[in-house]
Amino acid sequence: MKEQQAMFETGFTVEWGDCDEAGIVFYPNYFYWLDCTFQRFLRSHGLNQRELRKRFGAVTPIIQAHSDFKAPIRYDDTLVIRAIVRQESERRFRVDYHLSSNGTPVANAHEIRAWALVAADGSIKGGPIDPEFLAICNASDKP
């Protein structure tokens, strides 16, 4: 049986500082927006990085990020990012992103994030993803 996956959507207005001299978005900014989208996703479910550490004793470092760029976006465009979170393995989860502007697909991307448990001394070590976290990520309604 395939697990239900909730989709999250957010938007950004492209500012002049996001662009190169030709007014086209400089590619590292996409990765910044992906992380912002994940953080907004967490907040929409009553979580953030501090709450993950407090509630689950874990943080979610990015161990892989990839993007396929399909079309440029420019200054003043509105970027819409849709994200889906799913378990990748016992200790990792994947966030798939679909980016569009004015209804045109501009990129597909993903992040692989580790579930890293934080020890009392501040060191981190990979551990199994808490099932409660996955349930929260896959909830279609906010708690």
C-alpha positions as CSV (number, residue, x, y, z in Angstrom):
1,M,0.0,0.0,0.0
2,K,1.4,3.4,-1.0
3,E,1.8,5.9,1.7
4,Q,-0.2,9.2,1.4
5,Q,2.0,12.2,0.8
6,A,1.0,15.7,1.6
7,M,2.0,18.5,-0.7
8,F,3.1,21.9,0.6
9,E,3.1,25.1,-1.6
10,T,4.7,28.4,-1.1
11,G,5.8,31.4,-3.2
12,F,8.6,34.0,-3.5
13,T,8.9,37.2,-5.4
14,V,12.2,37.4,-7.2
15,E,14.1,40.5,-6.1
16,W,16.9,42.3,-8.0
17,G,19.5,41.0,-5.5
18,D,18.5,37.4,-6.4
19,C,19.6,38.0,-10.0
20,D,22.8,38.4,-12.0
21,E,23.5,41.5,-14.1
22,A,21.2,40.2,-16.9
23,G,18.3,40.1,-14.4
24,I,18.2,36.3,-14.4
25,V,18.2,34.4,-11.0
26,F,21.7,33.3,-10.0
27,Y,21.4,29.5,-9.5
28,P,22.6,29.3,-5.8
29,N,19.4,31.2,-4.9
30,Y,17.3,28.3,-5.9
31,F,18.9,26.1,-3.2
32,Y,18.3,28.9,-0.7
33,W,14.6,28.9,-1.7
34,L,14.4,25.1,-1.4
35,D,15.6,25.2,2.2
36,C,13.3,28.1,2.9
37,T,10.4,26.0,1.5
38,F,11.3,23.1,3.8
39,Q,11.5,25.5,6.8
40,R,8.1,26.9,5.9
41,F,6.7,23.4,5.5
42,L,7.9,22.5,9.0
43,R,6.3,25.7,10.4
44,S,3.0,24.9,8.7
45,H,3.0,21.7,10.8
46,G,3.9,23.4,14.1
47,L,7.6,22.5,13.9
48,N,10.9,24.3,13.3
49,Q,14.5,23.3,13.8
50,R,14.5,24.3,17.5
51,E,11.3,22.3,18.0
52,L,12.7,19.2,16.2
53,R,15.7,19.3,18.5
54,K,13.6,19.8,21.6
55,R,10.8,17.3,20.7
56,F,12.8,14.6,18.8
57,G,16.4,15.3,19.8
58,A,17.2,15.6,16.1
59,V,18.3,17.9,13.4
60,T,17.9,17.5,9.6
61,P,21.1,18.3,7.7
62,I,21.1,18.3,3.9
63,I,23.4,15.6,2.6
64,Q,22.5,15.9,-1.0
65,A,20.8,18.6,-3.2
66,H,20.1,18.5,-6.9
67,S,18.2,20.6,-9.4
68,D,17.4,20.3,-13.1
69,F,16.8,23.8,-14.5
70,K,14.3,24.0,-17.3
71,A,13.7,27.8,-17.8
72,P,15.0,31.0,-16.3
73,I,13.2,33.2,-13.9
74,R,13.8,36.9,-13.7
75,Y,13.4,39.9,-11.5
76,D,9.8,40.5,-10.4
77,D,8.7,37.0,-11.4
78,T,6.7,35.0,-8.8
79,L,8.2,31.7,-8.1
80,V,5.9,28.9,-6.8
81,I,7.5,25.9,-5.1
82,R,5.6,22.7,-4.3
83,A,7.2,20.2,-1.9
84,I,6.5,16.6,-1.0
85,V,8.4,14.9,1.9
86,R,8.8,11.1,1.8
87,Q,11.0,8.6,3.6
88,E,14.1,7.6,1.6
89,S,15.6,5.0,4.0
90,E,15.5,4.3,7.8
91,R,17.8,7.4,8.5
92,R,17.1,9.7,5.5
93,F,14.1,11.4,3.9
94,R,13.7,13.1,0.6
95,V,12.1,16.4,-0.2
96,D,11.0,16.7,-3.9
97,Y,10.4,20.2,-5.2
98,H,8.6,21.3,-8.3
99,L,9.2,25.0,-9.2
100,S,7.2,27.1,-11.6
101,S,6.7,30.7,-12.5
102,N,3.5,32.0,-14.2
103,G,2.4,28.4,-14.8
104,T,5.7,27.5,-16.6
105,P,7.8,24.7,-15.0
106,V,11.3,26.2,-14.3
107,A,13.0,23.4,-12.3
108,N,12.6,20.1,-10.5
109,A,14.8,19.6,-7.5
110,H,15.3,17.5,-4.4
111,E,17.1,17.4,-1.1
112,I,18.1,14.3,0.8
113,R,18.1,15.1,4.5
114,A,19.6,12.9,7.3
115,W,17.8,12.3,10.6
116,A,20.7,13.2,13.0
117,L,20.3,12.7,16.7
118,V,21.9,15.3,18.9
119,A,23.9,14.0,21.9
120,A,24.2,15.9,25.2
121,D,27.7,17.1,24.1
122,G,26.2,18.6,20.9
123,S,27.7,15.9,18.6
124,I,25.3,14.4,16.0
125,K,24.9,10.8,14.8
126,G,22.5,9.4,12.3
127,G,19.5,7.5,13.7
128,P,16.2,6.1,12.6
129,I,13.6,8.7,11.6
130,D,11.0,9.1,14.3
131,P,7.7,7.7,13.0
132,E,5.8,10.7,14.6
133,F,7.9,13.1,12.5
134,L,6.9,11.1,9.3
135,A,3.3,11.1,10.3
136,I,3.4,14.9,10.8
137,C,5.0,15.3,7.4
138,N,2.4,13.2,5.7
139,A,-0.6,14.8,7.4
140,S,-2.7,16.6,4.9
141,D,-4.1,19.0,7.6
142,K,-2.1,21.1,10.0
143,P,-2.2,19.9,13.6
